[in-house]
Amino acid sequence: MERQHIGFRRFAIITVVSVYLLILAGGIVRTTGSGMGCPDWPKCFGKWIPPTSVTELPLNYHEIYSVHGYEAEFNPVKTWIEYINRLLGALIGVFIFIAFVLSLRYKSDKKVSLLCGTALVLVVLEGVVGKFVVSTNLKPLLISFHLWGSIFIILLLIYVTTRVNRGYFKSAIVLEGEQLRKITLLLIGLTVIQILLGTQVRQQVDALSANLGFERRAEWVQNLNYYFVIHRTFSLVVLAANLYFILRLYKSGYAFLKICSIIVLMLVAIEMLSGFIIGNFNIPAVMQPVHMLVATLLLGVQFFVLFVLDIIKKEKTLQIV
C-alpha cells in the first residue's frame, strides 16, 4: 500500500458516504412534498439565500412562478428542505472534484483518475437533470432517473474506493470464491429488479399523496396497483437470496467477508421491518426515506463484495500465470 495516497483513499470513502446522505436528503424531499419548495433553479425564488417568510416575496409570486408549475402556498420549511438538498448536491460536486484532483497523483493505476473524472462528469449531469426535475414540475420518470443517476455514481465511487485499497484484499483466501461471485451477481440482479419495482411504487405514492394534499395516508396503500403487490411479494425472494448470501459470506473463510455478512444481515433486517411498517401502517413519512436509503446501501455492499472477489480472483490468476 502506498502511504502517500492514504489521504485520497480516505477522501474517496467520505465521498461515498456523502452521496448516500444526498440520497437520504432526496428521500426526505419527496416524503415531505418539498420538491417544488424552490420553484426555480439554481436560485430559490430568485434568491441565493431562500426567503423565510412570504413577506420577502413579491405579492404576485404565484403568477411569477406558475410558469414553473408552482401552485402551493409558500412554506418556508419545504423551501429550506429543498434548498438544503441542493446545497448537499453542490457540496458533493465539490467533493468529487477534489477526489478527481487527488486521483491525478495516483500514478500506479491510471484508470483511477479516469474513473474519478467520469464520476465528476456524471455529477454535473445529475445537476442538469435536477434542473429539469424542477422545470417539469417533478415528473415521476425524471425523479426516478435522477435517483438511478445517484446510485450509479455511488457504485462507481465504491469501485474506485475498492480499487485503490486492493492491497488489503489481494492476498486473501476465499473458499469457493468463484461460486460466491456468481451468487453475488445473481443477488445484485434481484436487488436491482426490486429497487426498480420500488421506484414504480414510489411514483404512484407521489401521485396519490399530491392529489390528496399529502393527507389521508390510509388511502394511499389502498389505491396502489399491482406494482405494490409484486414489490411486496418479490421481497420474499430477495430476502431468501440475501439470507443465503449472508450464509455463504460467513462461511467464506475470509474475516472481512464475515464482517460484510453481519452488515448485510443488519441492513436486510432494517429493510424488511421498514417495508412491513410502510405497507401496514399507512406509509409513515419517516419510513420512506429510510426504506430507500437502506435498499441502496444493500446494493452498494453487494457490489463492494463483488469488486473484492474480482480483485482476489485477478490476483490469483496473475500468480498462476
URZIJO-V797888 format. One line per field, one symbol per residue. phi: phi as a letter, one per 30 degrees, with the letter a starting at -180 (. if undefined). burial: I if it has 16 or more other ideal C-beta (glycine too) atoms within 10 Angstrom, else O. Layout:
phi: ???
burial: ???
//
This chain:
phi: .dddcddddddddededdddddddddddedddicecdcdbaddbhibdcddcbdddcdecddddcddcidbdddbdddddddddddddddddededddddddddddddbddddddddddddddddddddeddeddchidedddddddddddddeddddddddddcdedcdcdcbdhdddddddddddddddddddddddddddddedddddcihbhedddddcdcdedddeddddddddddddddeddddcdicedddddddddeddddddddddddddcbhheeddddddddddddedddddeddddddddddddddddd
burial: OOOOIOOIIOIIOOIIOIIIOIIIIIIIIIIIIIIIIIIIIOOIIOOOOIIOOOOOIOOOIOOIIOOIOIOOOIOOOIIIIIIIIIOIIOOIOOIIIIIIOIIOOIOOIOOIIOIIIOIIOIIOOIIOIIOOIIIOOIOIOIIIOOIOIIIOIIIIIIIIIIIIIIOOIOOIOIOOIOOIIOIIOOIIOIIOOIIOIIIIIIIIIIOIIOOOOOOOIOOIIOOIOOIIOOIIOOIOOIIOIIOOIIOIIIOIOIOOIOOIIOIIIOIIOIIIOIIOIIIOOOIOOOIIIIIIIIIIIIIIIIIIIIIIIIIIOOOIOOOOO
//
